[in-house]
């Protein structure tokens, strides 16, 4: 039987490897400047984004309307029906928070609000399998 220390060490190495590969993949992607994107979406140049302006760009990217409405409401912190530049910039934090909540829910298999070592190990094994599958697909191309 493998000792707990060795299991944990292997798990830590796997996690670091996945994190490193993900970081390298993201490094190549260029992110849009939020100010420029905001100006592009603000078609009437009034300094705020209406829901219609926000939807217009997203519809072209084929995102469902209810997802757009939810995202807009989450960003519209003062609930005035328009996004200021500052509210628009906060989208990264909102998205990051949503992603963390989703990941935690995936890891918390029994839904008790905590993640034990067995749940963590199961999640990491699943992530490693998924990562290996992506690498195989990339090699086939």
C-alpha positions as CSV (number, residue, x, y, z in Angstrom):
1,X,0.0,0.0,0.0
2,X,1.3,3.4,-0.9
3,X,1.8,5.7,2.0
4,X,-0.4,8.8,2.4
5,X,2.7,11.0,2.0
6,X,3.6,9.5,-1.3
7,X,0.0,9.7,-2.5
8,X,-0.2,13.3,-1.5
9,X,3.1,14.0,-3.2
10,X,2.0,12.4,-6.4
11,X,-1.3,14.3,-6.3
12,X,0.6,17.6,-5.7
13,X,2.9,16.9,-8.7
14,X,-0.2,16.1,-10.9
15,X,-1.9,19.3,-9.8
16,X,1.2,21.4,-10.5
17,X,1.6,19.7,-13.9
18,X,-2.0,20.5,-14.8
19,X,-1.7,24.0,-13.6
20,X,1.5,24.6,-15.5
21,X,0.1,23.2,-18.8
22,X,-3.1,25.3,-18.4
23,X,-1.0,28.4,-17.7
24,X,1.1,27.8,-20.8
25,X,-2.0,27.3,-23.0
26,X,-3.5,30.6,-21.6
27,X,-0.3,32.4,-22.2
28,X,-0.7,32.2,-25.9
29,X,-4.2,33.6,-25.9
30,X,-4.3,37.4,-26.2
31,X,-6.9,39.1,-24.0
32,X,-8.8,42.1,-25.1
33,X,-8.3,45.4,-23.4
34,X,-11.5,46.0,-21.3
35,X,-11.6,49.7,-22.2
36,X,-11.4,49.0,-25.9
37,X,-14.0,46.3,-25.7
38,X,-16.3,48.5,-23.7
39,X,-16.0,51.3,-26.3
40,X,-16.7,48.8,-29.0
41,X,-19.8,47.5,-27.3
42,X,-21.1,51.0,-26.4
43,X,-22.5,51.6,-29.8
44,X,-24.3,54.8,-28.9
45,X,-21.2,56.2,-27.0
46,X,-23.1,57.3,-24.0
47,X,-20.5,55.9,-21.5
48,X,-22.6,52.9,-20.4
49,X,-23.8,49.6,-21.8
50,X,-27.5,48.9,-22.1
51,X,-28.7,45.3,-22.0
52,X,-29.4,45.5,-25.7
53,X,-25.8,46.7,-26.4
54,X,-24.4,43.9,-24.2
55,X,-26.6,41.3,-25.9
56,X,-25.8,42.4,-29.5
57,X,-22.1,41.4,-29.3
58,X,-22.9,38.2,-27.4
59,X,-25.7,37.1,-29.7
60,X,-23.1,37.0,-32.6
61,X,-21.1,34.6,-30.5
62,X,-24.3,32.4,-30.1
63,X,-24.7,32.6,-26.3
64,X,-28.2,31.8,-25.0
65,X,-30.2,34.9,-24.0
66,X,-30.9,33.7,-20.5
67,X,-27.2,33.3,-19.8
68,X,-26.6,36.8,-21.2
69,X,-29.3,38.3,-18.9
70,X,-27.9,36.5,-15.9
71,X,-24.4,37.7,-16.6
72,X,-25.6,41.3,-17.2
73,X,-27.5,41.3,-13.9
74,X,-24.4,40.0,-12.1
75,X,-22.3,42.8,-13.5
76,X,-24.9,45.5,-13.0
77,X,-24.0,46.1,-9.4
78,X,-26.0,49.3,-8.9
79,X,-29.0,47.7,-10.8
80,X,-29.6,50.8,-12.9
81,X,-30.0,48.7,-16.1
82,X,-26.7,49.8,-17.6
83,X,-23.0,48.9,-17.1
84,X,-20.5,51.5,-16.3
85,X,-16.9,50.9,-17.3
86,X,-16.0,49.9,-13.7
87,X,-18.8,47.4,-13.6
88,X,-17.8,46.0,-17.0
89,X,-14.2,45.6,-15.8
90,X,-15.4,43.6,-12.8
91,X,-16.5,40.8,-15.2
92,X,-13.2,39.0,-14.7
93,X,-13.8,38.8,-10.9
94,X,-17.4,37.7,-11.4
95,X,-16.4,35.0,-13.9
96,X,-13.6,33.8,-11.6
97,X,-15.9,33.6,-8.7
98,X,-18.5,31.6,-10.7
99,X,-15.7,29.3,-11.9
100,X,-14.5,28.7,-8.4
101,X,-18.0,27.9,-7.1
102,X,-18.5,25.5,-10.0
103,X,-15.2,23.8,-9.4
104,X,-15.9,23.5,-5.7
105,X,-19.3,21.9,-6.4
106,X,-17.7,19.4,-8.8
107,X,-15.2,18.4,-6.1
108,X,-17.8,18.2,-3.3
109,X,-19.3,14.9,-4.6
110,X,-21.4,14.3,-1.5
111,X,-22.7,17.9,-1.4
112,X,-21.9,18.4,2.3
113,X,-20.1,21.7,1.8
114,X,-16.6,20.4,2.4
115,X,-14.0,18.5,0.3
116,X,-12.3,15.5,1.9
117,X,-9.2,13.9,0.6
118,X,-11.1,11.1,-1.2
119,X,-13.2,13.7,-3.1
120,X,-10.1,15.7,-3.9
121,X,-8.2,12.7,-5.2
122,X,-11.2,11.6,-7.3
123,X,-11.5,15.1,-8.8
124,X,-7.7,15.2,-9.6
125,X,-7.8,11.7,-11.2
126,X,-10.7,12.9,-13.4
127,X,-8.9,16.1,-14.3
128,X,-5.8,14.1,-15.2
129,X,-7.7,11.7,-17.5
130,X,-9.4,14.7,-19.2
131,X,-6.0,16.4,-19.6
132,X,-4.5,13.2,-21.1
133,X,-7.4,13.0,-23.5
134,X,-6.9,16.5,-24.7
135,X,-3.2,15.8,-25.3
136,X,-4.0,12.7,-27.4
137,X,-6.4,14.8,-29.6
138,X,-3.7,17.4,-30.1
139,X,-1.1,14.8,-31.1
140,X,-3.5,13.4,-33.7
141,X,-3.9,16.7,-35.4
